[in-house]
Amino acid sequence: MRTLPSIREMEQAVRQRDASYEGIFFVGLRTTGIFCRPSCPARTPLVQNRHYFATAREAIFAGYRPCKRCRPLDTNGQAPGWAQRLLAQVEQAPTVRLTDTDLRRLAIEPARARRYFLKHYGMTFHAYCRGRRMGKALERIRQGTPLDEVALGNAYESHSGFRTAFAKTFGRPPGRSRTQGCIVAGWVESPVGPLIVAANDDGICLLEFTERRMLETQFTTLRKRFACAIVPGNHKHLDALKDELARYFAGTLKEFSVPLVYPGSPFQQAVWTELLNIPYGETCSYEDVACALGSPGAQRAVGRANGQNRIAIVIPCHRVVNKGGQLGGYGGGLWRKQFLLDLERGVQSFLPADDRSCDGLERAAR
Ligand SMILES: [Zn+2]
């Protein structure tokens, strides 16, 4: 999704080193081939030498390398400061509706919040808040709180207004929801771009790259498989996964231990379970997987099931490569597959503040 602000707005943001544009765009300097965050403290490049990008990935593919001062790839698993403040505000009082005026009072441009949420979360800020409110409401209903109390606590003027909004989000009226679970989705910043993660009480059921074209289909499949709605929120399994992912990307975690749920056809489930047996730092071919399953010659079907894996990274479909050693395919893009394999082999690819960074990635892109 292309969500760049106007050139004029970006020029002004760079001139003012405005940190509130972090995560919204990146600026490349043609004369040096370096790209920066909008707030980089280094000298401001001349307007005609600037090149704007929506993502760090695009800047890298255009041949720019990350600046050593502002480290545009170094996300530390954090959303930018202003977005963190906004998310904290929503978490603190999810039932309070934040209007555009409220956002301005928090020194956040509503249009900027909209762009950030669309780009990183795939939904508007208001849709995110509505989802959070409804997720909280379902939690309380399941705890046995009377419906009227939940409706009032969610800032709905009337019981019926609440019921309508609830049914819109969850697809069933609140009275019949006491025993129903829902899938809780969250987002994680990572060196390979923002990730969307989702879990139910049994375990993690989704980990995907947010820009992946298949994401919508994955959501639909999840809703059908689990027969429930997906709402943004917090969950203990998501917290555990975020912690493990941070250690994985730091190179210190070699085996994930979060519980996983991956319903599918018997063949898909057999493939996904087999993938979990490929050790960290190693690869095998589609043929190898087919043989391990006792179905030699089924490498095409293995490849297909591999591409349908809903829990990227943790179920390591990136460790399956072509027989000749070439990368083969990857739903998240070959550059990510190369990044993950390099990370696991301890090879510097394009980690921040590394001059060889771009070389590694360009090799991956070829
Ligand atoms: Zn910089």
Residues whose N, C-alpha, C, O or C-beta is under 5 A from the ligand:
A	BS01	ZN	F35 C36 R37 C40 A42 C67 R69 C70
